[in-house]
Amino acid sequence: MILLWMFLCAELASGQGSVQAFQSGEYARYGAYFNWNFIWIQSGEAEFAADTVSFRNQKAWNLRSYGKTYKAYDLVYKVRDSLQTFCTYDSFRPIYSYRALNHANERSVHQYRFDPSSGTIASSIKLDKKPLVQGNFPIQENTFDLLGTAYNLRNTDFSKLFVGQKVPYRMIIDQKIDELFFRYLGTDIVKTRNGKKYRCHKVSVYLQKGDFFAEGEYMKIWFTDDKNHLPVQVETEIIIGSVKALLLETKNMKYPLTSLIQ
């Protein structure tokens, strides 16, 4: 869940429309690292994939992500997260969101159905052995689920932002819509574990207080300084330390990774 927070924007920064920073068939894999006494230990990984499909009689984006801890670390804290989101192809508006979580063997399933005709979002959340909780919320402009937010953020035109600028966005999670923002921090160079270096745009993300997070701008994300705007590194302070995600593998990127230095 922590890793999957890494990935809308105000009109100045938005690139919404039929042109996305990604294409059907794109795949990216990340290593998840936990800081233990100043040593970064790889404890898991996460995969992200985007495809175009037919969904509810229309062409749509199918976004998927799966995150897990390695079996050697399951005894410490087991994670198995599966997310799937469908968005309209042309306007990239959310249609349906599914999120199944398994944290330390506590399971939950979160579903959201977006209905523009009624202007509502229908939610359904089942937390382990607790009763099913359902609700309805009015749709607000530029409201996405977690995974939709991650991909929509990549459509930001970072060249139009100045250092220190805050860009607001909305995200629905745990049956409420949060008003959030990220802050542009400028450009940077990131070196991954496989020795590759990338020119990147760096942002800090404001997080609400939760089970793992303190409230504040404690998450940093580095996006490639090219047309893909692919996250290369994510680093987040949590209550018991810090975690990091680093890009390990990509396939079928829409644009050349011209941000790669070596």
DAUR-V777316 format. One record per residue. RES is the residue in three letters. OMEGA is omega as a letter, one per 20 degrees, with the letter a starting at -180 (NA if undefined). D_CENTER is the distance of its C-alpha to the mean C-alpha in whole Angstrom. Layout:
((RES/OMEGA/D_CENTER) (RES/OMEGA/D_CENTER))
This chain:
((MET/a/10) (ILE/r/9) (LEU/a/8) (LEU/r/5) (TRP/a/5) (MET/a/4) (PHE/NA/3) (LEU/a/12) (CYS/r/14) (ALA/a/18) (GLU/a/20) (LEU/a/21) (ALA/a/17) (SER/r/16) (GLY/a/17) (GLN/a/16) (GLY/a/19) (SER/a/20) (VAL/r/19) (GLN/r/15) (ALA/a/14) (PHE/r/14) (GLN/r/16) (SER/a/17) (GLY/r/18) (GLU/r/15) (TYR/r/14) (ALA/r/12) (ARG/a/13) (TYR/r/12) (GLY/r/15) (ALA/a/14) (TYR/r/17) (PHE/a/18) (ASN/a/21) (TRP/a/24) (ASN/r/27) (PHE/r/26) (ILE/r/25) (TRP/a/22) (ILE/r/22) (GLN/a/20) (SER/a/19) (GLY/r/16) (GLU/r/14) (ALA/r/11) (GLU/r/11) (PHE/a/9) (ALA/r/12) (ALA/r/13) (ASP/r/16) (THR/a/18) (VAL/r/20) (SER/a/23) (PHE/a/22) (ARG/r/24) (ASN/r/27) (GLN/r/24) (LYS/a/22) (ALA/r/19) (TRP/r/15) (ASN/a/14) (LEU/a/11) (ARG/r/10) (SER/r/9) (TYR/r/11) (GLY/a/12) (LYS/r/15) (THR/r/18) (TYR/a/21) (LYS/a/24) (ALA/a/25) (TYR/a/23) (ASP/r/23) (LEU/r/26) (VAL/r/24) (TYR/a/21) (LYS/r/20) (VAL/r/16) (ARG/a/16) (ASP/r/13) (SER/a/12) (LEU/r/10) (GLN/a/11) (THR/r/11) (PHE/r/14) (CYS/r/15) (THR/a/18) (TYR/a/19) (ASP/a/20) (SER/a/19) (PHE/r/15) (ARG/a/16) (PRO/r/14) (ILE/a/17) (TYR/a/16) (SER/r/13) (TYR/a/14) (ARG/r/12) (ALA/a/15) (LEU/r/15) (ASN/a/18) (HIS/a/18) (ALA/r/21) (ASN/r/23) (GLU/a/22) (ARG/r/20) (SER/r/19) (VAL/a/18) (HIS/r/16) (GLN/r/17) (TYR/r/16) (ARG/a/19) (PHE/a/19) (ASP/a/22) (PRO/a/23) (SER/r/27) (SER/r/27) (GLY/a/24) (THR/r/23) (ILE/r/20) (ALA/a/21) (SER/r/20) (SER/a/21) (ILE/r/20) (LYS/a/22) (LEU/r/22) (ASP/a/24) (LYS/a/27) (LYS/r/27) (PRO/r/28) (LEU/r/26) (VAL/r/24) (GLN/a/24) (GLY/r/24) (ASN/a/23) (PHE/r/22) (PRO/r/23) (ILE/r/20) (GLN/a/19) (GLU/r/19) (ASN/r/15) (THR/r/14) (PHE/r/11) (ASP/a/9) (LEU/a/6) (LEU/r/5) (GLY/r/7) (THR/a/6) (ALA/a/3) (TYR/a/6) (ASN/r/9) (LEU/r/8) (ARG/r/10) (ASN/r/13) (THR/r/14) (ASP/a/17) (PHE/a/17) (SER/a/21) (LYS/a/22) (LEU/r/20) (PHE/a/23) (VAL/a/22) (GLY/a/22) (GLN/r/20) (LYS/r/18) (VAL/a/16) (PRO/r/15) (TYR/r/13) (ARG/r/13) (MET/r/11) (ILE/r/13) (ILE/r/12) (ASP/r/15) (GLN/r/18) (LYS/r/17) (ILE/a/16) (ASP/r/15) (GLU/a/16) (LEU/r/14) (PHE/r/14) (PHE/a/13) (ARG/r/16) (TYR/a/17) (LEU/r/19) (GLY/a/20) (THR/a/20) (ASP/r/20) (ILE/r/21) (VAL/r/19) (LYS/a/21) (THR/a/19) (ARG/r/21) (ASN/r/23) (GLY/r/24) (LYS/r/22) (LYS/a/22) (TYR/r/20) (ARG/a/20) (CYS/r/17) (HIS/a/16) (LYS/r/15) (VAL/r/14) (SER/a/14) (VAL/r/11) (TYR/a/13) (LEU/r/13) (GLN/r/15) (LYS/r/17) (GLY/a/17) (ASP/a/18) (PHE/a/16) (PHE/r/16) (ALA/a/18) (GLU/r/18) (GLY/a/18) (GLU/a/16) (TYR/r/15) (MET/r/12) (LYS/r/12) (ILE/r/10) (TRP/r/13) (PHE/r/12) (THR/r/15) (ASP/r/18) (ASP/a/19) (LYS/a/18) (ASN/a/15) (HIS/a/13) (LEU/r/11) (PRO/r/9) (VAL/a/12) (GLN/r/12) (VAL/r/10) (GLU/a/13) (THR/r/13) (GLU/r/16) (ILE/a/17) (ILE/a/20) (ILE/r/22) (GLY/r/21) (SER/r/18) (VAL/a/15) (LYS/r/14) (ALA/r/12) (LEU/a/14) (LEU/r/14) (LEU/a/16) (GLU/r/17) (THR/r/16) (LYS/r/18) (ASN/r/19) (MET/a/17) (LYS/a/18) (TYR/r/20) (PRO/r/22) (LEU/a/20) (THR/r/23) (SER/a/21) (LEU/a/22) (ILE/r/25) (GLN/NA/26))
